[in-house]
Amino acid sequence: MTRIAVTKKPVDPGPAAWNDLLPARDPVRVVDEDTTADWVVIGAGFAGLAAARRLSQQCGSDKIVVLDACRVAEGPAGRNSGFMIDLPHDLSSSDYGGALDKDVTLTADNRHAIDFAATMAQDFGMGPDVFARTGKINAAATARGDAHNREYAAHLMAMGEPFEVLDSAQMKERTGISYYRSGLFTAGTAIIQPAAFVRGAAAGLSSNRVQIFENSPVTGLTHDGDWVVHTAGGNVRAPKVILAVNGHLNSFGFLKNRLMHVFTYASMTQPLTPQQSARLGGAATWGVTPADPMGTTVRRITSPQGDRILIRNRFTFDPSMEVSDQRIRSVAQDHDRAFKARFPMLGGVGMQYRWGGRLCLSRNNVSVVTELEDGLYAACCQNGLGTTRGTLSGILAAELATGTGSDRLDRALAAPAPVLLPPRFIAKPAANAVLKWQERKAGADL
């Protein structure tokens, strides 16, 4: 008999701001008795909900149980910046590009995931305020960032991908700000309200066949022919289980010392007044990622509660998968500096929300889609792209578990395992030193 003890529950610093912008959602359904199912999916983020959706398509009348340790949209799925990016975007690299053939297939895989999410959005009645393929801009504030964009443009041209180069005047016209010297627009990215998307997906999936339980952290698993998933309120028995827990795969005892646990940080302003929005100008909704991967991501958000600005920057390597409130306060100073530099016309606008989000990366930039043990599958390690790569991993794990073959699944299964990391006492200071050095090199792009 196999026994797996879960050693750590998720800890998410700060409020889930995207979720706070939405109407309250009660009551919550928790596991409160023993039950059986055909499938259990652990994790109700992008990977878990994509897996549940794909299983529901493939498995007719099978019963699917989805478990999450917190409320849907209060974990990492509701804390990201809301970009579903199709093109190469390796956060562990000094740029966003890579080998040509690899990037062509990676882009096709990413677009498959975005198409899948688009169908979910349509089928579950999500509007353009939740999911819209509006594209994004790689924004450069420095000569180094501009050089990154030109190299990226050459790589996109070799891939046969369209793009639009924007000068400083065009950047100001679109964003309302004079901070950027150039930009590179690509049209394939979907901009989402991440909390609204995962809440909408969970609501759309919920039925007699697909049951979603929140605030029900898994404490362990036992295999006695079936898998028995243990929670404080009861056990769920099923023949097959998909772990869609990203970096918390380590907490289930798998791939120890092979996953890099990184936090990134964001702040969101209070609502802008109509006068402040008019002073800003530019388009009502837009999103920029930095030309330098260590730079600052910015979004202008239009919502019923008013326009807001989101700032995201800084990365820290934290093998404990936890950060302190002091860390949030410290990073907040960097956010305020980045905001003030970009939006001088919005003096007096304060930040209403500040939070951190957990990422999981591997040194060799591979995801983990595999059968860990008989009937136990993984859809994990999203390498900082939880929206797109999480969705893809969830789809592929469900297809692996149901014996549904594809070239995409073959590529995932052929990928090497995440490579070993140095011992923690070496890895943590070394990784954080490298991150600090890369952020320093980013200059005004940070």
C-alpha positions in Angstrom: 0.0 0.0 0.0 1.3 3.5 -0.9 0.9 6.3 1.6 1.6 9.9 0.8 1.6 12.6 3.5 1.2 16.2 2.4 3.8 18.1 4.3 2.7 21.7 3.6 -0.5 23.7 2.9 -0.5 26.6 0.5 0.3 30.0 2.0 -0.6 33.1 -0.2 0.7 36.5 1.0 -1.6 39.5 0.9 -5.2 39.8 -0.5 -6.4 38.2 -3.7 -7.1 41.6 -5.3 -8.7 40.4 -8.5 -11.1 38.3 -6.5 -11.9 41.3 -4.2 -13.1 43.2 -7.2 -15.9 40.7 -7.8 -19.2 40.2 -6.0 -19.1 38.0 -2.9 -19.7 34.4 -3.6 -21.3 32.2 -0.9 -21.8 29.6 0.3 -18.7 27.5 0.0 -18.9 23.8 -0.5 -16.4 21.8 1.6 -15.8 18.1 1.9 -17.8 17.0 4.9 -18.2 13.2 4.3 -16.7 10.3 2.6 -17.5 9.9 -1.1 -16.4 8.2 -4.3 -15.7 9.4 -7.8 -14.2 8.2 -11.1 -11.6 11.1 -11.0 -10.1 13.4 -8.4 -8.4 16.6 -9.5 -6.4 18.3 -6.7 -6.2 22.1 -7.4 -8.8 24.4 -8.8 -6.6 26.8 -10.7 -6.0 27.0 -14.4 -4.4 23.5 -14.6 -7.0 21.8 -12.4 -10.0 23.4 -14.1 -8.6 22.6 -17.6 -8.1 19.0 -16.5 -11.6 18.8 -15.2 -13.0 20.3 -18.4 -11.0 17.9 -20.6 -12.1 14.9 -18.5 -15.7 16.0 -18.7 -15.4 16.1 -22.5 -13.6 12.7 -22.7 -15.3 10.6 -20.1 -19.1 10.8 -20.7 -20.9 10.3 -17.5 -17.9 9.9 -15.2 -18.0 11.7 -11.8 -15.2 14.2 -11.3 -14.3 15.7 -7.9 -12.1 18.8 -7.8 -10.5 19.8 -4.5 -8.9 23.1 -3.6 -7.2 24.1 -0.4 -8.7 27.6 -0.4 -11.5 29.4 -2.2 -11.5 29.3 -5.9 -9.6 32.5 -7.2 -8.0 33.2 -3.8 -4.8 31.2 -4.6 -2.2 31.8 -7.3 -4.8 31.6 -10.1 -6.4 34.8 -8.9 -3.1 36.6 -8.2 -1.3 36.7 -11.5 -1.2 39.6 -14.0 -3.8 38.2 -16.3 -1.9 37.6 -19.5 -2.4 34.4 -21.5 0.7 34.7 -23.7 1.1 32.6 -26.8 4.7 33.5 -27.9 8.0 32.4 -26.2 8.2 33.8 -22.7 11.0 32.1 -20.7 11.2 34.0 -17.4 14.4 32.1 -16.5 16.2 33.4 -19.6 17.9 36.7 -20.3 15.4 37.3 -23.1 12.1 35.8 -24.3 13.3 33.9 -27.3 14.9 30.5 -27.9 15.7 28.0 -30.5 13.5 28.6 -33.6 12.0 25.1 -34.1 11.3 24.7 -30.4 9.6 28.1 -30.2 7.4 27.4 -33.2 6.0 24.3 -31.6 5.8 26.0 -28.2 3.8 28.8 -29.7 1.4 26.3 -31.3 1.0 24.5 -28.0 0.3 27.7 -26.2 -2.3 28.7 -28.7 -4.0 25.4 -28.3 -4.3 26.2 -24.6 -5.6 29.7 -25.3 -8.1 28.4 -27.8 -9.3 25.9 -25.1 -9.7 28.7 -22.6 -11.5 30.8 -25.2 -14.0 28.0 -25.7 -14.5 27.7 -21.9 -15.1 31.5 -21.7 -17.7 31.3 -24.5 -19.4 28.2 -23.3 -19.6 29.5 -19.7 -20.9 33.0 -20.6 -17.8 35.1 -19.8 -17.7 38.5 -21.5 -14.8 40.5 -23.0 -14.2 42.0 -19.5 -13.1 38.5 -18.4 -11.4 37.1 -21.5 -10.4 39.1 -24.6 -7.7 38.5 -27.2 -6.5 42.0 -27.3 -2.8 41.3 -27.6 0.0 42.9 -25.5 3.0 45.2 -25.9 6.6 44.4 -24.9 7.5 47.9 -23.6 11.1 49.3 -23.5 12.1 52.2 -21.4 15.9 51.8 -21.9 18.3 51.4 -24.8 19.0 47.9 -23.5 15.2 47.1 -23.5 14.9 48.5 -27.0 17.7 46.2 -28.1 15.9 43.3 -26.5 12.8 44.2 -28.5 14.7 44.4 -31.8 16.3 41.0 -31.2 12.9 39.6 -30.3 11.4 41.2 -33.5 14.1 39.4 -35.6 13.3 36.1 -33.8 9.5 36.6 -34.5 10.3 37.4 -38.1 12.2 34.1 -38.4 9.3 32.3 -36.9 6.9 33.9 -39.4 5.1 35.7 -36.7 3.5 39.2 -37.3 4.3 42.1 -35.0 4.1 45.9 -34.9 6.9 48.1 -33.8 5.8 51.2 -31.9 7.8 54.3 -31.4 7.6 56.6 -28.3 4.7 58.7 -29.7 2.7 55.6 -30.5 3.4 54.2 -27.0 2.1 57.4 -25.5 -1.0 57.3 -27.7 -1.9 53.8 -26.6 -0.9 54.0 -22.9 -1.2 57.7 -22.1 2.3 57.8 -20.7 5.6 59.1 -22.0 7.8 56.7 -20.1 8.6 54.2 -22.9 10.9 54.8 -25.8 9.5 51.9 -27.9 7.2 48.9 -27.9 6.6 45.6 -29.8 2.9 44.7 -30.2 1.8 41.1 -30.8 -1.8 40.2 -31.2 -2.1 36.7 -29.9 -2.1 37.3 -26.2 -5.4 37.1 -24.3 -6.0 39.6 -21.5 -8.1 38.2 -18.7 -9.6 39.0 -15.3 -8.0 35.9 -13.8 -10.3 35.6 -10.8 -13.4 36.1 -12.8 -12.1 33.5 -15.3 -11.5 30.7 -12.8 -14.6 31.5 -10.9 -16.6 31.4 -14.2 -14.9 28.1 -15.2 -15.7 26.6 -11.8 -19.3 27.7 -11.9 -19.7 26.5 -15.5 -18.2 23.1 -14.8 -20.2 22.5 -11.6 -22.9 19.9 -12.0 -23.9 16.5 -10.7 -20.9 15.1 -12.7 -18.3 17.7 -11.7 -18.3 18.6 -8.0 -15.9 21.3 -6.8 -15.0 21.5 -3.1 -13.2 24.5 -1.7 -11.4 25.1 1.7 -10.7 21.4 1.6 -6.9 21.0 1.7 -5.6 17.5 1.1 -3.7 16.0 4.0 -2.6 12.8 2.3 -3.2 10.0 -0.2 -3.4 6.3 0.1 -3.3 3.7 -2.7 -5.0 0.4 -2.0 -6.0 -0.4 -5.6 -7.9 2.9 -5.7 -6.6 6.2 -4.6 -8.1 7.5 -1.3 -7.6 11.3 -1.0 -7.8 12.4 2.6 -9.1 15.7 3.9 -10.0 16.9 7.3 -13.7 16.6 6.5 -13.8 13.2 4.7 -12.1 11.0 2.1 -12.6 10.8 -1.6 -12.0 7.4 -3.3 -11.3 7.2 -7.0 -9.2 5.1 -9.4 -7.3 8.0 -10.8 -6.0 11.4 -9.5 -4.5 14.4 -11.2 -2.3 16.7 -9.1 -2.6 20.2 -10.4 -0.8 21.8 -7.6 2.2 23.4 -9.4 5.1 23.8 -7.0 3.3 22.1 -4.2 4.1 18.9 -6.0 7.1 19.0 -3.6 4.6 18.9 -0.7 3.2 15.7 -2.0 6.8 14.2 -1.9 7.6 14.4 -5.6 10.6 15.9 -7.5 12.4 17.1 -4.3 15.1 19.6 -5.0 14.1 19.9 -8.7 11.5 22.7 -8.5 12.4 26.4 -8.0 9.9 28.2 -5.8 9.7 31.9 -6.7 7.5 34.7 -5.6 6.6 37.8 -7.7 4.7 40.8 -6.4 2.0 43.2 -7.5 0.1 46.3 -6.4 -3.2 47.6 -7.6 -4.4 51.2 -7.2 -7.6 52.5 -5.8 -10.2 53.4 -8.4 -9.3 56.4 -10.6 -11.7 59.2 -10.6 -13.1 60.3 -14.0 -10.8 63.3 -13.9 -7.8 61.1 -13.3 -8.7 58.8 -16.1 -9.1 61.8 -18.4 -5.7 63.1 -17.4 -4.1 59.8 -18.1 -5.7 59.4 -21.6 -4.7 56.6 -23.9 -6.8 53.4 -24.4 -9.2 52.4 -21.7 -7.6 48.9 -21.4 -4.1 47.8 -22.2 -1.3 45.6 -20.9 2.5 45.8 -21.2 5.1 43.3 -20.3 8.7 44.5 -20.0 11.2 44.2 -22.8 13.6 43.0 -20.1 12.1 39.9 -18.4 13.1 41.4 -15.0 11.3 44.6 -15.6 7.9 45.9 -14.6 4.6 44.6 -16.0 1.8 47.2 -16.1 -1.9 46.9 -16.9 -4.7 49.5 -17.1 -7.9 47.8 -16.0 -11.5 49.0 -16.7 -14.0 47.5 -14.3 -17.5 48.5 -12.9 -15.7 49.7 -9.8 -13.6 52.2 -11.9 -10.3 52.2 -13.8 -7.2 50.9 -11.9 -3.5 50.4 -12.6 -1.7 47.2 -11.8 2.1 47.2 -11.2 4.0 43.9 -11.0 7.8 43.5 -10.5 10.5 41.9 -8.4 11.2 38.2 -8.0 12.5 36.3 -5.0 13.6 32.7 -4.6 11.9 31.2 -1.6 12.2 27.4 -1.2 9.9 27.5 1.9 7.0 28.7 -0.4 6.3 31.4 2.1 7.2 35.1 2.4 6.7 37.5 5.2 4.4 40.6 5.4 7.7 42.6 5.8 8.7 41.4 2.3 5.4 42.7 0.9 6.0 46.1 2.6 9.6 46.2 1.3 8.7 45.4 -2.3 5.8 48.0 -2.1 8.5 50.7 -2.2 9.7 49.5 -5.6 6.1 49.4 -6.9 5.5 52.9 -5.8 8.7 54.1 -7.5 7.7 52.3 -10.7 4.2 53.8 -10.6 5.4 57.3 -9.9 7.9 57.2 -12.7 5.4 56.0 -15.3 2.3 58.0 -14.1 3.4 61.4 -12.9 0.0 62.8 -13.9 -1.6 60.5 -11.3 0.0 62.0 -8.2 -2.0 61.3 -5.1 -3.4 58.0 -6.4 -2.6 55.3 -3.8 -2.4 51.6 -3.9 -5.4 49.7 -2.5 -4.0 46.2 -2.8 -0.6 44.6 -2.4 0.2 40.9 -2.7 2.6 38.2 -3.6 2.1 35.2 -6.0 3.8 31.8 -6.0 5.5 30.7 -9.2 7.2 27.3 -9.9 10.1 27.1 -12.4 12.6 24.5 -13.4 16.2 25.3 -14.3 15.7 23.8 -17.8 12.3 25.4 -18.3 10.2 22.2 -18.5 6.8 21.4 -17.2 5.9 18.2 -15.4 3.2 16.2 -17.2 3.6 12.6 -16.3 2.2 9.6 -14.5 3.9 9.7 -11.1 2.6 6.4 -9.9 -0.1 4.0 -11.1 -3.2 6.2 -11.6 -1.5 9.3 -10.2 -0.8 12.1 -12.7 0.9 15.5 -12.5 0.1 18.8 -14.3 2.7 21.0 -12.6 5.7 23.4 -12.9 4.3 26.2 -15.1 7.5 28.2 -15.3 5.8 31.5 -14.5 3.0 31.2 -17.0 0.3 29.6 -15.0 -2.5 30.9 -17.2 -1.3 29.4 -20.5 1.1 26.6 -19.4 -1.2 25.6 -16.6 -4.1 25.3 -18.9 -2.0 23.3 -21.3 -0.6 21.0 -18.6 -4.2 20.3 -17.3 -5.4 19.4 -20.8 -2.4 17.1 -21.4 -2.6 15.4 -18.0 -6.2 14.6 -18.6 -5.4 13.2 -22.1 -2.6 11.2 -20.7 -4.8 9.7 -18.0 -7.5 8.9 -20.6 -5.2 7.5 -23.2 -5.9 10.3 -25.7 -2.8 10.7 -27.8 -1.5 13.8 -29.6 1.7 15.3 -30.8 1.5 17.8 -28.0 1.3 15.1 -25.4 4.2 13.2 -27.0 6.3 16.4 -26.7 5.4 16.8 -23.1 6.2 13.2 -22.3 9.5 13.4 -24.2 10.7 16.4 -22.2 13.4 15.8 -19.7 12.8 15.9 -16.0 13.5 19.2 -14.2 17.2 19.1 -13.4 18.5 19.0 -9.8 19.1 22.2 -7.9 22.1 22.8 -5.7 21.5 22.3 -2.0 19.2 24.9 -0.5 22.0 26.7 1.5 23.7 27.3 -1.8 20.7 27.7 -4.1 18.8 30.4 -2.1 21.5 33.0 -1.8 22.9 32.3 -5.2 19.5 32.5 -6.9 18.5 35.7 -5.1 21.9 37.2 -6.0 21.3 36.4 -9.7 17.8 37.9 -9.5 19.0 41.1 -7.9 21.8 41.4 -10.5 19.3 40.9 -13.4 16.9 43.4 -11.9 19.8 45.9 -11.5 20.7 45.4 -15.2 17.1 46.1 -16.2 17.5 49.7 -15.1 14.5 51.9 -15.9 12.7 48.9 -17.4 12.2 47.9 -13.7 
